[in-house]
Amino acid sequence: MSGCGASARSFQTARLPADLLPVLSLSQWIRIARGIKAKRSMGYTGVLEHDIVVPSDADGRPGSRLVAPSRSPYLGVINSDGSRSEFVVLIGASSALQAVCFGPADDRRNLESRCELAINSIEMIGAGRCIAQPTPATIAGLPALTYKIRLTRGRLLIEWKFDCQGWYFGAGIVQSTRDGEEAIALGLASLATWTWT
């Protein structure tokens, strides 16, 4: 309870336009404060100036490099399920670009079935609905499939699925309605710099 009061006091001193003060709830203020803290800790600048270098693994996963508008809090971290979180970078106050290597490419599943599985999983749990079916694309110089999902609370998820050097990858932009189209443009510009090492 005392932590809540301290948070409320700190929000009263926030330097935001007066016309925003009565409209925002305490939980919205907390999200804004966390976003500002994340932007500072990850060095978000809104300009492609941070080199993100993911090393290759001993198990053969390829390394990669891209230029982003923030640092990533991790690079190439192996998760308990065997996937590898490549990076996550901010592309706006509440929007992010991230990539994952899910593991070895499975010859029994093509990209279409992988996209269908991902879309169905999101729709089945009620987390969003597909608004653009998988279509061919190119990402990091490789053929891919991309699709869009409108998530609950209005966020937009744009995902790409592709194989690289025998490994199955996914990359995605999660765009907050608060950040607008600029976040998507910045995420796409960063993805355009993605190369393999």
PyMOL commands that set and color helices and strands:
alter all, ss='L'
color gray80, all
select helices_A, chain A and resi 2-12+18-20+26-41+111-124+152-154+181-191
alter helices_A, ss='H'
color red, helices_A
select strands_A, chain A and resi 50-54+64-68+77-78+84-90+96-104+128-139+142-151+156-164+167-175+195-196
alter strands_A, ss='S'
color yellow, strands_A
deselect
rebuild
show_as cartoon
